[in-house]
Amino acid sequence: MKYLVTGATGLLGNNVVRQLIAAGDQVRVLARASSDPKSLAGLDIERATGDVRDRASVAEACRGVQVVIHSAGHVHLGWTQMDLHQQINVEGARIVAIAAREAGLKMVHVSAINALGLGRLAQPADEDSALPGIVECNYVLTKREAERVVLEEVSRGLDAAIVNPGCMFGPWDWKPSSGKMLLAVTKFAPVYPVGAVSFCDARDVAAGTIAAASRGRAGRKYVLGGHNLSYRVAWRQMAALVGKRGPFSPMGPLFRGAVAPILDLVTAVTGREGDANSAILLMGRQEHCFSSRRAESELGYRARPFSETLADTWAWFREQRYA
């Protein structure tokens, strides 16, 4: 089987590529000329230079493959960068989905649990029972819209499944992405968000994504989560990796009320919104907890222990001298 993988330099895409190669499959990746080559160095892949926003390069990259795994996306949990989110997350998904449909390919679209909504720690949601009220930052809005775009193409004949990963950690987080949380907590984190989220291993999500390519049903969504934990519990596990107790005080309303305006002011003055911003503070107080029961039943999805994920991620970061 020959696969086209977009977003192959990111955490999930890189794990997908490595698992496909290990299974003996052929892999073509679509990557921009400006992409850092180190994440793909030494891998037995075919490289197509292009951008998911460019119809011609996407159509050309689809030639001669049987499956497209579309994991490319722009991720910034904040109030800014809407143009990039729209261009990459929405229009990029539209371009890839149209090209896959026209070429008669199977497609797996990588979304996020944030596109579904909220789920309680005490009562996790599933693909059809998510609660409203999620903080609608630009990332959330565009990931939700991207799902609609893909489903529109499904209605026109595209064979595409959608996977909704939780908060991923794992080796091969080159940029890094969500691994920034682990690096920050192990360094210094006296306070913690009061919410909760579904934590998972990028290697397990990669296996689930590949399984969706062969076993996923067209138009069907699959949550690829893992361990629904409060930030307090999860962050203390992260801190324990370096022998620290971890955060001891919640980010309550007084903290958010004092810090959020400062962060917004910095954004207004500098014109740049950092990873710490008022949107992420608001999201951190919410519960993003989901069940992966459908993926377990239909795709054979399994989530390894969170302690193993953290240990392996930390070891990889140290090997790569991130920590």
VEXDREN-2710 file (C-alpha; in Angstrom, 1 decimal):
% VEXDREN-2710
k/r/px/py/pz
1/MET/0.0/0.0/0.0
2/LYS/1.2/3.5/-0.8
3/TYR/0.2/6.4/1.4
4/LEU/0.4/10.1/1.1
5/VAL/0.9/11.8/4.5
6/THR/0.6/15.6/5.0
7/GLY/1.9/17.2/8.2
8/ALA/4.7/14.6/8.3
9/THR/7.0/16.9/10.2
10/GLY/4.6/17.2/13.1
11/LEU/4.2/15.0/16.1
12/LEU/1.4/12.8/14.8
13/GLY/2.4/12.8/11.2
14/ASN/5.9/11.9/12.0
15/ASN/4.8/8.9/14.1
16/VAL/2.4/7.9/11.3
17/VAL/5.2/7.9/8.7
18/ARG/7.5/5.8/11.0
19/GLN/4.8/3.2/11.7
20/LEU/3.9/2.9/8.0
21/ILE/7.6/2.4/7.1
22/ALA/8.0/-0.2/9.9
23/ALA/4.9/-2.1/8.5
24/GLY/6.5/-2.2/5.0
25/ASP/4.2/0.3/3.3
26/GLN/5.4/2.9/0.8
27/VAL/5.2/6.5/2.0
28/ARG/5.1/9.8/0.2
29/VAL/5.1/13.0/2.2
30/LEU/3.9/16.4/1.1
31/ALA/6.1/19.0/2.8
32/ARG/7.0/22.6/2.1
33/ALA/10.5/23.3/0.8
34/SER/11.1/25.4/3.9
35/SER/10.3/22.5/6.3
36/ASP/13.0/21.5/8.7
37/PRO/14.5/18.3/7.2
38/LYS/15.7/16.8/10.5
39/SER/12.3/15.2/11.3
40/LEU/12.4/13.1/8.1
41/ALA/16.2/12.5/7.9
42/GLY/17.1/8.9/7.2
43/LEU/13.6/7.8/6.5
44/ASP/12.8/5.7/3.5
45/ILE/10.2/8.0/2.0
46/GLU/9.4/9.8/-1.2
47/ARG/9.2/13.5/-0.7
48/ALA/6.8/15.7/-2.7
49/THR/7.5/19.4/-2.3
50/GLY/4.3/21.5/-1.9
51/ASP/1.7/23.0/0.3
52/VAL/-1.8/21.9/1.3
53/ARG/-3.0/25.3/0.2
54/ASP/-1.8/24.7/-3.3
55/ARG/-4.2/22.7/-5.5
56/ALA/-1.7/21.7/-8.1
57/SER/0.9/20.3/-5.7
58/VAL/-1.7/18.4/-3.7
59/ALA/-3.2/16.9/-6.9
60/GLU/0.2/15.9/-8.1
61/ALA/1.1/14.4/-4.7
62/CYS/-2.1/12.2/-4.8
63/ARG/-1.0/10.5/-8.0
64/GLY/-0.1/6.9/-7.6
65/VAL/-1.1/6.5/-3.9
66/GLN/-4.1/4.6/-2.5
67/VAL/-4.6/6.4/0.9
68/VAL/-4.2/10.0/2.1
69/ILE/-3.6/10.7/5.7
70/HIS/-4.2/14.4/6.2
71/SER/-2.6/15.5/9.5
72/ALA/-1.3/18.9/8.4
73/GLY/-2.8/21.8/10.4
74/HIS/-2.1/25.1/12.0
75/VAL/-2.3/25.0/15.8
76/HIS/-2.4/28.1/18.0
77/LEU/-4.8/28.2/20.9
78/GLY/-5.5/31.9/21.0
79/TRP/-7.5/34.8/19.5
80/THR/-5.1/35.6/16.7
81/GLN/-3.8/34.1/13.4
82/MET/-7.2/33.5/12.0
83/ASP/-6.0/33.9/8.4
84/LEU/-3.5/31.1/8.8
85/HIS/-6.0/28.8/10.6
86/GLN/-8.5/29.4/7.8
87/GLN/-6.0/28.9/5.0
88/ILE/-4.4/25.7/6.4
89/ASN/-7.1/24.0/8.5
90/VAL/-10.1/24.8/6.4
91/GLU/-9.0/25.5/2.8
92/GLY/-6.2/23.0/3.1
93/ALA/-8.6/20.3/4.2
94/ARG/-10.9/21.2/1.3
95/ILE/-8.1/21.0/-1.2
96/VAL/-6.9/17.7/0.0
97/ALA/-10.4/16.2/0.3
98/ILE/-11.3/17.3/-3.3
99/ALA/-8.1/15.9/-4.6
100/ALA/-8.6/12.6/-2.8
101/ARG/-12.2/12.3/-4.1
102/GLU/-11.2/13.1/-7.6
103/ALA/-8.4/10.5/-7.5
104/GLY/-10.7/7.9/-5.9
105/LEU/-8.5/7.6/-2.8
106/LYS/-9.4/6.7/0.8
107/MET/-8.7/9.6/3.2
108/VAL/-8.3/10.0/6.9
109/HIS/-8.7/13.5/8.2
110/VAL/-7.1/14.3/11.5
111/SER/-9.2/16.7/13.5
112/ALA/-9.2/17.1/17.3
113/ILE/-11.5/16.5/20.3
114/ASN/-11.7/20.3/20.5
115/ALA/-13.8/20.3/17.3
116/LEU/-16.4/18.1/19.1
117/GLY/-16.9/20.3/22.2
118/LEU/-16.7/19.4/25.9
119/GLY/-17.0/16.3/28.0
120/ARG/-17.0/16.0/31.8
121/LEU/-14.3/14.3/33.8
122/ALA/-17.1/12.5/35.7
123/GLN/-19.0/11.7/32.5
124/PRO/-16.8/11.7/29.3
125/ALA/-18.5/12.5/26.1
126/ASP/-18.2/10.6/22.8
127/GLU/-18.4/11.5/19.2
128/ASP/-22.2/12.2/19.4
129/SER/-22.7/13.5/22.9
130/ALA/-20.2/16.4/23.3
131/LEU/-21.4/19.4/25.3
132/PRO/-21.5/22.9/24.0
133/GLY/-19.7/25.9/25.6
134/ILE/-16.1/25.3/24.5
135/VAL/-14.0/28.4/24.2
136/GLU/-14.3/29.2/20.5
137/CYS/-10.8/30.4/19.7
138/ASN/-9.7/30.4/16.0
139/TYR/-8.2/26.9/16.2
140/VAL/-11.5/25.4/17.5
141/LEU/-13.6/27.2/15.0
142/THR/-11.5/26.2/12.0
143/LYS/-11.0/22.5/13.1
144/ARG/-14.8/22.3/13.4
145/GLU/-15.3/23.9/10.0
146/ALA/-12.7/21.6/8.4
147/GLU/-14.8/18.6/9.6
148/ARG/-17.8/20.1/7.8
149/VAL/-15.7/20.6/4.7
150/VAL/-14.6/16.9/4.6
151/LEU/-18.1/15.7/5.3
152/GLU/-19.4/17.7/2.4
153/GLU/-16.9/15.8/0.1
154/VAL/-18.1/12.6/1.7
155/SER/-21.6/13.4/0.6
156/ARG/-20.1/13.8/-3.0
157/GLY/-18.5/10.4/-2.9
158/LEU/-15.3/10.7/-0.9
159/ASP/-14.4/7.7/1.3
160/ALA/-13.1/9.5/4.3
161/ALA/-13.0/8.9/8.1
162/ILE/-12.3/11.5/10.7
163/VAL/-10.2/11.0/13.8
164/ASN/-10.3/13.2/16.8
165/PRO/-7.1/12.9/18.9
166/GLY/-6.9/14.2/22.5
167/CYS/-3.9/16.0/24.0
168/MET/-0.9/14.0/22.6
169/PHE/2.5/13.4/24.0
170/GLY/5.2/11.1/22.7
171/PRO/8.6/10.8/20.9
172/TRP/9.3/12.6/17.6
173/ASP/7.8/15.9/18.8
174/TRP/10.4/17.9/16.9
175/LYS/8.8/21.3/16.9
176/PRO/7.8/20.7/19.8
177/SER/4.0/20.9/20.0
178/SER/2.1/19.7/23.0
179/GLY/5.4/18.6/24.4
180/LYS/5.9/22.3/25.4
181/MET/3.6/21.6/28.3
182/LEU/5.8/18.8/29.6
183/LEU/8.9/20.9/29.2
184/ALA/7.3/23.8/31.0
185/VAL/5.9/21.8/33.9
186/THR/9.2/19.9/34.5
187/LYS/11.0/23.3/34.6
188/PHE/8.6/25.3/36.9
189/ALA/4.9/25.3/37.3
190/PRO/3.6/26.4/40.7
191/VAL/0.0/26.7/39.6
192/TYR/-2.2/24.5/37.5
193/PRO/-5.4/24.9/35.4
194/VAL/-8.6/23.7/37.1
195/GLY/-9.9/21.8/34.1
196/ALA/-9.2/18.4/32.7
197/VAL/-8.4/16.8/29.3
198/SER/-8.0/13.5/27.6
199/PHE/-4.2/12.7/27.4
200/CYS/-2.9/10.2/24.9
201/ASP/0.2/8.9/23.3
202/ALA/1.0/10.0/19.7
203/ARG/2.2/6.5/18.9
204/ASP/-1.2/5.0/19.8
205/VAL/-3.0/7.8/17.9
206/ALA/-0.8/7.1/14.9
207/ALA/-1.8/3.4/15.0
208/GLY/-5.5/4.4/15.4
209/THR/-5.2/6.8/12.4
210/ILE/-3.6/4.1/10.2
211/ALA/-6.3/1.6/11.3
212/ALA/-9.0/4.2/10.3
213/ALA/-7.5/4.1/6.8
214/SER/-8.4/0.4/6.5
215/ARG/-11.3/-0.1/8.9
216/GLY/-12.8/3.3/9.4
217/ARG/-16.3/4.0/7.9
218/ALA/-16.9/6.9/5.5
219/GLY/-18.2/9.9/7.3
220/ARG/-17.6/8.4/10.7
221/LYS/-15.7/10.2/13.5
222/TYR/-13.4/8.3/15.9
223/VAL/-12.2/9.8/19.2
224/LEU/-8.6/8.7/19.8
225/GLY/-8.1/9.7/23.4
226/GLY/-6.8/7.9/26.4
227/HIS/-6.6/9.0/30.0
228/ASN/-9.1/11.6/31.2
229/LEU/-7.2/13.4/33.9
230/SER/-7.3/16.8/35.7
231/TYR/-4.4/19.0/35.0
232/ARG/-3.5/18.8/38.7
233/VAL/-3.0/15.1/38.5
234/ALA/-1.3/15.1/35.1
235/TRP/1.0/17.9/35.9
236/ARG/2.1/16.3/39.1
237/GLN/3.0/13.2/37.2
238/MET/5.0/15.3/34.8
239/ALA/6.9/17.1/37.6
240/ALA/7.7/13.7/39.2
241/LEU/9.8/12.8/36.2
242/VAL/12.4/15.3/37.5
243/GLY/11.9/14.6/41.2
244/LYS/9.6/17.6/41.8
245/ARG/6.3/17.7/43.7
246/GLY/4.6/19.8/41.0
247/PRO/2.1/22.6/41.1
248/PHE/0.3/23.2/44.4
249/SER/-2.2/26.0/43.7
250/PRO/-5.1/26.2/41.2
251/MET/-5.4/28.9/38.6
252/GLY/-8.6/30.3/40.1
253/PRO/-10.7/33.2/39.0
254/LEU/-8.5/35.7/40.9
255/PHE/-5.4/34.4/39.1
256/ARG/-7.2/34.5/35.7
257/GLY/-8.6/37.9/36.3
258/ALA/-5.2/39.4/37.2
259/VAL/-3.2/37.6/34.5
260/ALA/-5.5/37.6/31.4
261/PRO/-5.6/41.4/31.0
262/ILE/-1.8/41.5/31.2
263/LEU/-1.4/38.9/28.5
264/ASP/-4.0/40.6/26.3
265/LEU/-2.1/43.9/26.7
266/VAL/1.2/42.3/25.8
267/THR/-0.5/41.0/22.6
268/ALA/-1.9/44.4/21.8
269/VAL/1.4/46.2/22.3
270/THR/3.7/43.7/20.6
271/GLY/1.3/42.5/17.9
272/ARG/2.2/38.9/18.8
273/GLU/0.2/36.5/20.9
274/GLY/2.3/34.0/22.8
275/ASP/1.3/30.4/23.9
276/ALA/0.3/31.9/27.2
277/ASN/-2.8/34.0/26.5
278/SER/-6.3/34.7/27.8
279/ALA/-7.9/32.1/25.5
280/ILE/-5.7/29.3/26.8
281/LEU/-6.4/30.4/30.4
282/LEU/-10.1/30.1/29.6
283/MET/-9.8/26.7/27.9
284/GLY/-7.7/25.4/30.9
285/ARG/-10.7/25.8/33.2
286/GLN/-12.9/23.6/31.0
287/GLU/-13.1/19.8/30.9
288/HIS/-12.3/18.2/27.6
289/CYS/-12.8/14.5/28.5
290/PHE/-13.9/11.9/26.0
291/SER/-14.4/8.2/25.6
292/SER/-12.6/6.2/22.9
293/ARG/-15.0/3.3/23.0
294/ARG/-16.0/3.5/19.3
295/ALA/-12.4/3.5/18.2
296/GLU/-11.6/0.6/20.5
297/SER/-14.4/-1.4/19.1
298/GLU/-14.2/-0.6/15.4
299/LEU/-10.5/0.2/15.0
300/GLY/-8.8/-1.9/17.7
301/TYR/-7.5/1.3/19.3
302/ARG/-5.6/1.0/22.6
303/ALA/-4.1/3.5/24.9
304/ARG/-0.9/2.6/26.8
305/PRO/-0.4/3.8/30.4
306/PHE/0.1/7.5/30.7
307/SER/3.2/7.0/32.9
308/GLU/4.8/5.1/30.0
309/THR/4.0/8.0/27.6
310/LEU/5.5/10.6/29.9
311/ALA/8.6/8.6/30.5
312/ASP/9.3/7.9/26.8
313/THR/8.5/11.5/25.9
314/TRP/10.9/12.8/28.5
315/ALA/13.6/10.4/27.5
316/TRP/13.3/11.5/23.8
317/PHE/13.4/15.2/24.7
318/ARG/16.6/14.6/26.7
319/GLU/18.1/12.6/23.9
320/GLN/17.4/15.4/21.5
321/ARG/18.7/18.0/24.1
322/TYR/15.4/19.8/24.5
323/ALA/15.7/19.3/28.2
END
